[in-house]
Amino acid sequence: MADLLESGPQNLNFGALQGIIIGSLLGILLPILEMFFPKARRFMPSAMGLGLGFVVSFANSFSFTIGAVIAWIWSKRNEQQASRFNVPLASGFVAGEGLIGALVAILMAVLGLIGKG
C-alpha cells in the first residue's frame, strides 16, 4: 500500500494490483452477503479479520486466535462477566504490548543495540 500511495498504481506489479482489487471486492462483498443472509453470518469470515490476517505477522495472528479462544471459553463459563470485562481486558493487553514494545525499542536505542549500520 505504501508503494501504491508513493508512486501510483501504474508502478505496481500485476499480482499486487490483482491482490488489491480482489481484497477490495471481498471487503465489500462479505458485509453485503452478511446483510442478505443473516442466518449464515456465523459461518462467514470477517472481512476485517481477513484483511488483518494478510497484513499482520503470524505471531500477532496467533495471539489473536489464542485470545479469541480464551474469550470464547470465558463466555461459555460466565457470559455476564465475559461480556463486561472482555473488551477492556483485551484492550489492556494490546495497549500493554505496544507500550512494552516501544519501551524495549527505546532501551535498545539508548544502549546502542540498534541503529548502528
DSSP file (Angstrom, degrees, kcal/mol; ACC not computed):
  #  RESIDUE AA STRUCTURE BP1 BP2  ACC     N-H-->O    O-->H-N    N-H-->O    O-->H-N    TCO  KAPPA ALPHA  PHI   PSI    X-CA   Y-CA   Z-CA
    1    1 A M     >        0   0    0      0, 0.0     4,-2.5     0, 0.0     5,-0.2   0.000 360.0 360.0 360.0 -34.1    0.0    0.0    0.0
    2    2 A A  H  >  +     0   0    0      1,-0.2     4,-2.3     2,-0.2     5,-0.2   0.916 360.0  49.1 -64.2 -41.0    2.9    2.3    0.7
    3    3 A D  H  > S+     0   0    0      2,-0.2     4,-2.7     1,-0.2     5,-0.4   0.895 110.3  52.1 -63.2 -39.0    4.2    1.7   -2.9
    4    4 A L  H  > S+     0   0    0      1,-0.2     4,-1.8     2,-0.2    -2,-0.2   0.930 113.1  43.2 -62.5 -45.8    0.7    2.4   -4.2
    5    5 A L  H  < S+     0   0    0     -4,-2.5    -1,-0.2     1,-0.2    -2,-0.2   0.849 117.0  48.0 -69.1 -33.6    0.5    5.7   -2.4
    6    6 A E  H  < S+     0   0    0     -4,-2.3    -2,-0.2    -5,-0.2    -1,-0.2   0.935 132.0   8.2 -74.6 -46.5    4.0    6.7   -3.2
    7    7 A S  H  < S-     0   0    0     -4,-2.7     3,-0.2     1,-0.2    -3,-0.2   0.428 102.3-112.9-122.9   1.9    4.2    6.1   -6.9
    8    8 A G    ><  -     0   0    0     -4,-1.8     3,-1.3    -5,-0.4    -1,-0.2   0.010  40.4 -69.5  87.8 164.0    0.6    5.2   -8.1
    9    9 A P  G >  S+     0   0    0      0, 0.0     3,-1.3     0, 0.0    -1,-0.2   0.717 120.0  73.0 -68.0 -21.3   -0.9    2.0   -9.4
   10   10 A Q  G 3  S+     0   0    0      1,-0.2    -2,-0.1    -3,-0.2    -6,-0.1   0.726  96.9  50.6 -67.4 -19.4    1.0    2.2  -12.7
   11   11 A N  G <  S+     0   0    0     -3,-1.3    -1,-0.2    -4,-0.2     2,-0.2   0.412  88.9  99.8 -99.1   1.6    4.2    1.2  -10.9
   12   12 A L  S <  S-     0   0    0     -3,-1.3     2,-0.1    -4,-0.2     0, 0.0  -0.583  79.3-111.0 -82.7 149.2    2.8   -1.9   -9.1
   13   13 A N     >  -     0   0    0     -2,-0.2     4,-2.0     1,-0.1     3,-0.3  -0.379  32.9-105.5 -74.1 164.2    3.4   -5.3  -10.4
   14   14 A F  H  > S+     0   0    0      1,-0.2     4,-2.4     2,-0.2     5,-0.2   0.871 117.5  53.0 -61.4 -41.2    0.4   -7.1  -11.9
   15   15 A G  H  > S+     0   0    0      1,-0.2     4,-2.4     2,-0.2    -1,-0.2   0.882 108.5  50.1 -63.3 -39.3    0.0   -9.6   -8.9
   16   16 A A  H  > S+     0   0    0     -3,-0.3     4,-2.2     2,-0.2    -1,-0.2   0.911 111.2  48.3 -66.6 -41.6   -0.1   -6.7   -6.4
   17   17 A L  H  X S+     0   0    0     -4,-2.0     4,-2.1     2,-0.2    -2,-0.2   0.906 111.6  49.9 -65.4 -41.2   -2.7   -4.8   -8.3
   18   18 A Q  H  X S+     0   0    0     -4,-2.4     4,-2.9     1,-0.2     5,-0.2   0.913 109.8  52.2 -61.9 -41.8   -4.8   -8.0   -8.6
   19   19 A G  H  X S+     0   0    0     -4,-2.4     4,-2.7     1,-0.2     5,-0.2   0.897 108.9  49.3 -61.4 -41.8   -4.5   -8.6   -4.9
   20   20 A I  H  X S+     0   0    0     -4,-2.2     4,-2.2     2,-0.2    -1,-0.2   0.911 113.5  46.6 -63.9 -42.6   -5.7   -5.1   -4.1
   21   21 A I  H  X S+     0   0    0     -4,-2.1     4,-2.4     2,-0.2    -2,-0.2   0.936 114.8  45.7 -66.5 -46.5   -8.7   -5.5   -6.4
   22   22 A I  H  X S+     0   0    0     -4,-2.9     4,-2.5     1,-0.2     5,-0.2   0.922 114.1  48.9 -63.7 -44.2   -9.6   -8.9   -5.0
   23   23 A G  H  X S+     0   0    0     -4,-2.7     4,-2.4    -5,-0.2    -1,-0.2   0.895 111.5  49.6 -62.3 -40.8   -9.2   -7.8   -1.4
   24   24 A S  H  X S+     0   0    0     -4,-2.2     4,-1.3    -5,-0.2    -1,-0.2   0.918 111.3  48.6 -64.1 -43.8  -11.3   -4.7   -2.1
   25   25 A L  H  X S+     0   0    0     -4,-2.4     4,-3.1     1,-0.2     3,-0.2   0.910 112.6  47.9 -64.3 -41.8  -14.1   -6.7   -3.7
   26   26 A L  H  X S+     0   0    0     -4,-2.5     4,-2.5     1,-0.2    -1,-0.2   0.896 108.3  55.5 -64.3 -39.3  -14.1   -9.2   -0.8
   27   27 A G  H  < S+     0   0    0     -4,-2.4    -1,-0.2    -5,-0.2    -2,-0.2   0.787 116.5  37.1 -64.1 -27.1  -14.1   -6.4    1.7
   28   28 A I  H  X S+     0   0    0     -4,-1.3     4,-1.2    -3,-0.2    -2,-0.2   0.853 117.7  49.9 -87.9 -41.9  -17.3   -5.1    0.0
   29   29 A L  H  X S+     0   0    0     -4,-3.1     4,-2.7     1,-0.2     5,-0.2   0.885 102.3  58.7 -69.8 -41.4  -18.9   -8.4   -0.8
   30   30 A L  H  X S+     0   0    0     -4,-2.5     4,-2.2     1,-0.2    -1,-0.2   0.923 107.5  44.6 -61.0 -47.9  -18.7  -10.1    2.6
   31   31 A P  H  > S+     0   0    0      0, 0.0     4,-1.7     0, 0.0    -1,-0.2   0.869 113.5  52.1 -64.1 -32.9  -20.7   -7.5    4.6
   32   32 A I  H  X S+     0   0    0     -4,-1.2     4,-2.0     2,-0.2    -2,-0.2   0.922 109.5  48.9 -66.5 -42.9  -23.3   -7.4    1.8
   33   33 A L  H  X S+     0   0    0     -4,-2.7     4,-2.3     1,-0.2    -1,-0.2   0.889 109.1  53.3 -62.4 -39.0  -23.6  -11.2    2.0
   34   34 A E  H  < S+     0   0    0     -4,-2.2    -1,-0.2    -5,-0.2    -2,-0.2   0.875 108.3  51.0 -61.3 -36.9  -24.0  -11.0    5.7
   35   35 A M  H  < S+     0   0    0     -4,-1.7    -2,-0.2     1,-0.2    -1,-0.2   0.897 116.1  39.0 -68.4 -40.7  -26.8   -8.4    5.3
   36   36 A F  H  < S+     0   0    0     -4,-2.0    -2,-0.2     1,-0.2    -1,-0.2   0.742 125.7  36.5 -83.4 -23.2  -28.7  -10.6    2.8
   37   37 A F    ><  +     0   0    0     -4,-2.3     3,-1.1    -5,-0.2     4,-0.4  -0.589  65.6 163.2-127.5  69.7  -28.1  -13.9    4.6
   38   38 A P  G >  S+     0   0    0      0, 0.0     3,-0.9     0, 0.0     4,-0.3   0.792  74.2  58.4 -63.0 -28.9  -28.1  -13.2    8.3
   39   39 A K  G 3  S+     0   0    0      1,-0.2     3,-0.4     2,-0.1     4,-0.1   0.787 106.0  49.5 -71.3 -25.2  -28.5  -16.8    9.3
   40   40 A A  G X> S+     0   0    0     -3,-1.1     3,-1.7     1,-0.2     4,-0.6   0.441  82.6  99.8 -89.2  -0.5  -25.3  -17.7    7.5
   41   41 A R  G X4 S+     0   0    0     -3,-0.9     3,-1.3    -4,-0.4    -1,-0.2   0.855  74.1  58.5 -56.9 -39.3  -23.4  -14.9    9.2
   42   42 A R  G 34 S+     0   0    0     -3,-0.4    -1,-0.3    -4,-0.3    -2,-0.1   0.705 107.8  47.7 -67.8 -17.0  -21.8  -17.1   11.8
   43   43 A F  G <4 S+     0   0    0     -3,-1.7    -1,-0.3    -4,-0.1    -2,-0.2   0.476  94.7  92.2 -98.7  -4.7  -20.2  -19.2    9.1
   44   44 A M  S << S-     0   0    0     -3,-1.3     2,-0.1    -4,-0.6     3,-0.0  -0.689  79.5-115.4 -93.2 142.1  -18.8  -16.3    7.1
   45   45 A P        -     0   0    0      0, 0.0     2,-0.4     0, 0.0    -2,-0.1  -0.416  33.3-106.3 -71.5 151.8  -15.3  -15.0    7.6
   46   46 A S     >  -     0   0    0      1,-0.2     4,-2.6    -2,-0.1     5,-0.2  -0.630  17.1-144.4 -76.9 130.8  -15.0  -11.5    8.9
   47   47 A A  H  > S+     0   0    0     -2,-0.4     4,-2.3     1,-0.2     5,-0.2   0.906 103.7  48.6 -61.8 -41.0  -13.8   -9.0    6.2
   48   48 A M  H  > S+     0   0    0      2,-0.2     4,-2.6     1,-0.2     5,-0.2   0.909 110.8  50.7 -65.2 -41.9  -11.8   -7.1    8.9
   49   49 A G  H  > S+     0   0    0      2,-0.2     4,-2.3     1,-0.2    -2,-0.2   0.910 110.5  48.5 -63.3 -42.5  -10.3  -10.4   10.1
   50   50 A L  H  X S+     0   0    0     -4,-2.6     4,-1.2     2,-0.2    -1,-0.2   0.928 112.1  49.2 -62.9 -44.5   -9.3  -11.5    6.6
   51   51 A G  H >X S+     0   0    0     -4,-2.3     4,-0.8     1,-0.2     3,-0.5   0.929 113.1  45.8 -61.4 -45.4   -7.7   -8.1    5.9
   52   52 A L  H >X S+     0   0    0     -4,-2.6     4,-3.0     1,-0.2     3,-0.8   0.871 105.6  61.8 -65.2 -35.6   -5.7   -8.1    9.1
   53   53 A G  H 3< S+     0   0    0     -4,-2.3    -1,-0.2     1,-0.3    -2,-0.2   0.803 106.3  45.7 -60.7 -29.3   -4.7  -11.7    8.5
   54   54 A F  H << S+     0   0    0     -4,-1.2    -1,-0.3    -3,-0.5    -2,-0.2   0.647 119.9  39.7 -86.4 -15.5   -2.9  -10.6    5.3
   55   55 A V  H << S+     0   0    0     -3,-0.8    -2,-0.2    -4,-0.8    -3,-0.1   0.836 102.9  65.7-103.3 -42.1   -1.2   -7.6    6.9
   56   56 A V  S  < S-     0   0    0     -4,-3.0     0, 0.0     1,-0.1     0, 0.0  -0.401  87.5 -97.8 -86.2 162.8   -0.1   -8.6   10.4
   57   57 A S     >  -     0   0    0     -2,-0.1     4,-2.3     1,-0.1     5,-0.2  -0.205  32.5-107.3 -73.3 166.0    2.6  -11.2   11.2
   58   58 A F  H  > S+     0   0    0      1,-0.2     4,-3.2     2,-0.2     5,-0.3   0.886 118.3  58.9 -61.4 -39.1    1.8  -14.8   12.2
   59   59 A A  H  > S+     0   0    0      1,-0.2     4,-2.0     2,-0.2    -1,-0.2   0.912 109.3  43.5 -59.0 -42.9    2.8  -14.1   15.8
   60   60 A N  H  > S+     0   0    0      2,-0.2     4,-2.4     1,-0.2    -1,-0.2   0.915 114.1  49.9 -68.9 -42.6    0.1  -11.4   16.1
   61   61 A S  H  X S+     0   0    0     -4,-2.3     4,-2.1     1,-0.2    -2,-0.2   0.909 111.4  49.4 -61.8 -41.2   -2.5  -13.5   14.2
   62   62 A F  H  X S+     0   0    0     -4,-3.2     4,-2.5     2,-0.2    -1,-0.2   0.892 109.7  51.5 -65.2 -39.6   -1.7  -16.5   16.5
   63   63 A S  H  X S+     0   0    0     -4,-2.0     4,-2.6    -5,-0.3    -2,-0.2   0.896 108.4  51.7 -63.4 -40.1   -2.1  -14.2   19.6
   64   64 A F  H  X S+     0   0    0     -4,-2.4     4,-2.5     2,-0.2    -2,-0.2   0.916 110.2  49.6 -59.9 -42.8   -5.5  -13.0   18.2
   65   65 A T  H  X S+     0   0    0     -4,-2.1     4,-2.4     2,-0.2    -2,-0.2   0.927 110.7  48.1 -63.9 -45.9   -6.5  -16.7   17.9
   66   66 A I  H  X S+     0   0    0     -4,-2.5     4,-2.5     1,-0.2    -1,-0.2   0.925 112.9  49.3 -60.5 -44.4   -5.4  -17.6   21.4
   67   67 A G  H  X S+     0   0    0     -4,-2.6     4,-2.6     1,-0.2    -2,-0.2   0.889 110.3  50.6 -62.0 -39.7   -7.3  -14.5   22.7
   68   68 A A  H  X S+     0   0    0     -4,-2.5     4,-2.3     2,-0.2    -1,-0.2   0.898 110.8  48.6 -66.4 -40.1  -10.4  -15.4   20.8
   69   69 A V  H  X S+     0   0    0     -4,-2.4     4,-2.6     2,-0.2     5,-0.2   0.924 112.4  48.4 -65.8 -43.5  -10.4  -19.0   22.1
   70   70 A I  H  X S+     0   0    0     -4,-2.5     4,-2.7     1,-0.2    -2,-0.2   0.922 112.7  48.6 -61.3 -43.9   -9.9  -17.7   25.7
   71   71 A A  H  X S+     0   0    0     -4,-2.6     4,-2.5     2,-0.2    -1,-0.2   0.888 111.3  50.3 -63.7 -38.8  -12.7  -15.2   25.3
   72   72 A W  H  X S+     0   0    0     -4,-2.3     4,-1.6     2,-0.2    -2,-0.2   0.933 112.5  45.8 -65.0 -46.3  -15.0  -17.9   23.9
   73   73 A I  H  X S+     0   0    0     -4,-2.6     4,-1.7     1,-0.2    -2,-0.2   0.922 112.9  51.3 -61.8 -43.6  -14.2  -20.3   26.8
   74   74 A W  H  X S+     0   0    0     -4,-2.7     4,-3.0     1,-0.2     8,-0.3   0.910 108.3  51.0 -59.8 -43.3  -14.7  -17.5   29.2
   75   75 A S  H  < S+     0   0    0     -4,-2.5     4,-0.2     1,-0.2    -1,-0.2   0.817 108.9  51.9 -66.5 -29.0  -18.1  -16.6   27.7
   76   76 A K  H  < S+     0   0    0     -4,-1.6    -1,-0.2     2,-0.2     3,-0.2   0.829 115.7  40.8 -73.5 -31.7  -19.2  -20.2   28.0
   77   77 A R  H  < S+     0   0    0     -4,-1.7    -2,-0.2     1,-0.2     2,-0.2   0.882 139.2   2.8 -83.7 -40.6  -18.3  -20.4   31.7
   78   78 A N     X  +     0   0    0     -4,-3.0     4,-2.5    -5,-0.2    -1,-0.2  -0.667  64.3 179.1-150.3  86.5  -19.6  -16.9   32.7
   79   79 A E  H  > S+     0   0    0     -4,-0.2     4,-2.5    -3,-0.2     5,-0.2   0.867  82.1  51.1 -61.8 -40.8  -21.3  -15.0   30.0
   80   80 A Q  H  > S+     0   0    0      2,-0.2     4,-1.4     1,-0.2    -1,-0.2   0.932 113.8  43.6 -65.6 -45.8  -22.2  -11.9   32.1
   81   81 A Q  H  > S+     0   0    0      1,-0.2     4,-2.4     2,-0.2     5,-0.3   0.915 114.8  50.0 -65.3 -43.4  -18.6  -11.5   33.4
   82   82 A A  H  X S+     0   0    0     -4,-2.5     4,-2.4    -8,-0.3     5,-0.3   0.911 109.4  50.5 -63.2 -42.8  -17.1  -12.1   30.0
   83   83 A S  H  < S+     0   0    0     -4,-2.5     4,-0.3    -5,-0.2    -1,-0.2   0.809 114.7  45.4 -67.4 -26.9  -19.3   -9.6   28.3
   84   84 A R  H  < S+     0   0    0     -4,-1.4    -2,-0.2    -5,-0.2    -1,-0.2   0.877 127.5  22.8 -81.6 -38.5  -18.5   -7.0   30.9
   85   85 A F  H  X S+     0   0    0     -4,-2.4     4,-2.2    -5,-0.1     5,-0.3   0.519  97.0  89.2-110.3  -7.1  -14.7   -7.4   31.0
   86   86 A N  H  X S+     0   0    0     -4,-2.4     4,-2.5    -5,-0.3     5,-0.2   0.948  92.8  40.3 -60.7 -54.2  -13.7   -9.0   27.7
   87   87 A V  H  > S+     0   0    0     -4,-0.3     4,-2.7    -5,-0.3     5,-0.2   0.925 116.8  48.1 -66.2 -45.9  -13.1   -5.8   25.7
   88   88 A P  H  > S+     0   0    0      0, 0.0     4,-2.0     0, 0.0    -1,-0.2   0.901 114.2  47.6 -61.7 -37.9  -11.4   -3.8   28.4
   89   89 A L  H  X S+     0   0    0     -4,-2.2     4,-2.1     2,-0.2    -2,-0.2   0.936 113.8  46.0 -67.4 -45.7   -9.1   -6.7   29.3
   90   90 A A  H  X S+     0   0    0     -4,-2.5     4,-2.4    -5,-0.3    -1,-0.2   0.902 112.0  52.1 -62.8 -41.0   -8.2   -7.3   25.6
   91   91 A S  H  X S+     0   0    0     -4,-2.7     4,-2.8     1,-0.2     5,-0.2   0.892 108.1  52.1 -61.9 -39.6   -7.6   -3.6   25.1
   92   92 A G  H  X S+     0   0    0     -4,-2.0     4,-2.7    -5,-0.2    -1,-0.2   0.900 109.0  49.4 -63.6 -41.0   -5.3   -3.6   28.1
   93   93 A F  H  X S+     0   0    0     -4,-2.1     4,-2.5     2,-0.2    -2,-0.2   0.921 113.0  46.9 -63.5 -43.2   -3.3   -6.4   26.7
   94   94 A V  H  X S+     0   0    0     -4,-2.4     4,-2.1     2,-0.2    -2,-0.2   0.938 115.5  44.9 -64.8 -46.6   -3.0   -4.7   23.3
   95   95 A A  H  X S+     0   0    0     -4,-2.8     4,-2.6     1,-0.2    -2,-0.2   0.906 113.3  51.3 -63.8 -41.3   -2.0   -1.4   24.8
   96   96 A G  H  X S+     0   0    0     -4,-2.7     4,-2.7    -5,-0.2     5,-0.2   0.902 108.8  50.5 -63.3 -41.3    0.4   -3.1   27.2
   97   97 A E  H  X S+     0   0    0     -4,-2.5     4,-2.5     1,-0.2    -1,-0.2   0.917 111.8  48.4 -62.6 -42.1    2.1   -5.0   24.3
   98   98 A G  H  X S+     0   0    0     -4,-2.1     4,-2.3     2,-0.2    -2,-0.2   0.913 112.7  47.5 -64.0 -42.6    2.5   -1.7   22.4
   99   99 A L  H  X S+     0   0    0     -4,-2.6     4,-2.6     2,-0.2    -2,-0.2   0.915 113.2  47.3 -65.7 -42.9    3.9    0.1   25.4
  100  100 A I  H  X S+     0   0    0     -4,-2.7     4,-2.8     2,-0.2    -2,-0.2   0.911 111.5  51.8 -65.1 -41.0    6.4   -2.7   26.2
  101  101 A G  H  X S+     0   0    0     -4,-2.5     4,-2.2    -5,-0.2    -2,-0.2   0.917 111.9  46.3 -60.5 -43.3    7.4   -2.9   22.5
  102  102 A A  H  X S+     0   0    0     -4,-2.3     4,-2.4     2,-0.2    -2,-0.2   0.909 112.5  50.6 -65.4 -41.5    8.1    0.9   22.5
  103  103 A L  H  X S+     0   0    0     -4,-2.6     4,-2.7     2,-0.2    -2,-0.2   0.908 110.2  49.3 -63.0 -42.7   10.0    0.7   25.8
  104  104 A V  H  X S+     0   0    0     -4,-2.8     4,-2.5     2,-0.2    -1,-0.2   0.916 111.6  49.2 -63.0 -43.0   12.2   -2.2   24.5
  105  105 A A  H  X S+     0   0    0     -4,-2.2     4,-2.1     2,-0.2    -2,-0.2   0.907 112.3  48.2 -63.2 -41.7   12.9   -0.2   21.3
  106  106 A I  H  X S+     0   0    0     -4,-2.4     4,-2.7     2,-0.2    -2,-0.2   0.932 112.7  48.0 -64.2 -45.7   13.8    2.9   23.3
  107  107 A L  H  X S+     0   0    0     -4,-2.7     4,-2.5     1,-0.2     6,-0.2   0.899 111.3  50.3 -62.6 -40.4   16.1    1.0   25.6
  108  108 A M  H  <>S+     0   0    0     -4,-2.5     5,-2.8     2,-0.2     6,-0.9   0.889 112.3  47.6 -65.2 -38.4   17.8   -0.8   22.8
  109  109 A A  H ><5S+     0   0    0     -4,-2.1     3,-0.7     3,-0.2    -2,-0.2   0.918 112.9  48.3 -67.2 -42.9   18.4    2.5   21.1
  110  110 A V  H 3<5S+     0   0    0     -4,-2.7    -2,-0.2     1,-0.2    -1,-0.2   0.890 113.1  47.5 -63.9 -40.0   19.7    4.1   24.3
  111  111 A L  T 3<5S-     0   0    0     -4,-2.5    -1,-0.2    -5,-0.2    -2,-0.2   0.537 115.2-117.9 -81.1  -5.4   22.0    1.1   24.9
  112  112 A G  T < 5S+     0   0    0     -3,-0.7    -3,-0.2    -4,-0.5    -4,-0.1   0.714  76.3 127.5  80.7  21.0   23.2    1.3   21.3
  113  113 A L  S   <S+     0   0    0     -5,-2.8     2,-0.3    -6,-0.2    -4,-0.2   0.692  73.1  30.3 -85.1 -17.9   22.0   -2.1   20.3
  114  114 A I  S    S+     0   0    0     -6,-0.9     3,-0.1    -9,-0.1    -2,-0.1  -0.895  98.3  51.3-131.5 165.0   20.1   -0.9   17.3
  115  115 A G  S    S+     0   0    0      1,-0.3     2,-0.5    -2,-0.3    -1,-0.1   0.385  73.9 118.2  92.0  -4.9   20.6    2.0   14.9
  116  116 A K              0   0    0      1,-0.1    -1,-0.3    -4,-0.1     0, 0.0  -0.829 360.0 360.0 -94.2 129.9   24.2    1.2   14.1
  117  117 A G              0   0    0     -2,-0.5    -1,-0.1    -3,-0.1    -2,-0.0   0.430 360.0 360.0-148.6 360.0   24.7    0.5   10.5
